[in-house]
Amino acid sequence: MNTTDNPPKRNILITGATGQVGRAVIRTLKDDDSIKLIAAGRSEEKAAKLGVAWRKLDYDEASTLSPALQDIDSVFMATDYTVGMLRQSKAFINAAKRAGVHHIVHLGAPGDDDTHVDHWGWHQFVERYIEWSGFSFTHLRPEIFMQNLLGYGGAKPIEEGVIHHYVGDAKICWVDIDDIAAVAAECLREPVKHSSQTYRLGYDAKTYHEVATILSSVTQQPFRYEPRPAAEFLEKVLAAGADYAYMQCAHNNYQNYATGKTPGADYTFDNFETITGHPPTRWEAFAIRHKEAFQY
Ligand SMILES: NC(=O)c1ccc[n+]([C@@H]2O[C@H](COP(=O)([O-])OP(=O)(O)OC[C@H]3O[C@@H](n4cnc5c(N)ncnc54)[C@H](OP(=O)(O)O)[C@@H]3O)[C@@H](O)[C@H]2O)c1
């Protein structure tokens, strides 16, 4: 029996909790006493640093799904950079339905509903499956993460001030992962308010040349962008063990960006302040916040 007037805490499960976005969602919600936050993932050791409760969840191990989802009200659902996301998402959504989960906040990818970018479309299949399953839902469609330039999976995207990327001179739309987390946190806190919404999340359109100029000005060190062929990207990521199917899609998309065949690559959106109550991060503020990491 609840002996106080406080309503019982809602249980919120964060998947991908040891990943970039999941970690940021946990950081954002950790001090909210109105909810019980539970990190879900494969490694208890990795999750220990998050400072919240943990449950074992491996999308590829069916026996872990139901226990992880028991008594959960809302889920932040994030998958990795692999085509396995399709199979994993279906199994997870089915298990969430059986467990009685109410609301799913799904981390997707950019693009309009008619996108021709394959892996963005995969995320939209998952969105449709969440809807078809009858959940209350919020779909997040973030643009390109600013954090990609801080290094990823041990790969250095900037060496001695030279940014290597593969989108030619395209202007593309960017988002700070902390802003994705801020929106996700609001949707998890107030599921009714944000139900049945698809939020495109991207607030600063810049070419890599423009990003290099900002980094030069903030760090007082020279930065420049050297466009490279997309084939080099594919060779590098496959050598590092990345998923072929997903990265082939990313490669094709880079080629399309470079030749101007990705419509809306530079769209920006004006929903952030309404959702969170404060303005989104733009490149200059991001560079200032991460100045030390960019300096060489
Ligand atoms: N990078 C971008 O610019 C960009 C832009 C738009 C959308 N996205 C989307 O963002 C998502 C990736 O987010 P992120 O960067 O936060 O990912 P991330 O840092 O690579 O983290 C992936 C997370 O998934 C977990 N995971 C992997 N396999 C799992 C499994 N079998 N069972 C349970 N958990 C598993 C990982 O856990 P472990 O720690 O155990 O490995 C980790 O917590 C992708 O869906 C991508 O399409 C990315």
The ligand as an ORCA input file, in Angstrom:
! r2SCAN-3c Opt
* xyz 0 1
  N      25.347      8.613    -35.738
  C      24.419      9.358    -36.307
  O      24.723     10.447    -36.868
  C      22.976      8.923    -36.297
  C      22.028      9.776    -36.868
  C      20.683      9.422    -36.823
  C      20.298      8.225    -36.229
  N      21.247      7.385    -35.692
  C      20.781      6.128    -35.074
  O      21.242      6.066    -33.735
  C      21.274      4.688    -33.320
  C      22.552      4.391    -32.580
  O      22.604      5.196    -31.433
  P      23.968      5.387    -30.610
  O      24.946      6.163    -31.421
  O      23.622      5.834    -29.256
  O      24.473      3.873    -30.579
  P      25.797      3.279    -29.905
  O      26.533      4.329    -29.149
  O      26.519      2.499    -30.964
  O      25.199      2.261    -28.855
  C      24.517      1.121    -29.253
  C      23.841      0.559    -28.028
  O      23.123     -0.621    -28.426
  C      23.498     -1.668    -27.540
  N      23.371     -2.956    -28.195
  C      24.034     -3.413    -29.277
  N      23.675     -4.671    -29.543
  C      22.780     -5.036    -28.592
  C      22.078     -6.220    -28.311
  N      22.214     -7.316    -29.064
  N      21.240     -6.228    -27.254
  C      21.085     -5.147    -26.465
  N      21.732     -3.982    -26.673
  C      22.577     -3.939    -27.726
  C      24.938     -1.364    -27.180
  O      25.281     -2.089    -26.027
  P      26.787     -2.605    -25.738
  O      27.415     -1.509    -24.921
  O      26.593     -3.867    -24.983
  O      27.461     -2.803    -27.063
  C      24.849      0.129    -26.951
  O      24.304      0.411    -25.687
  C      21.140      3.840    -34.595
  O      19.832      3.315    -34.640
  C      21.335      4.868    -35.717
  O      20.625      4.506    -36.872
  C      22.566      7.707    -35.704
*
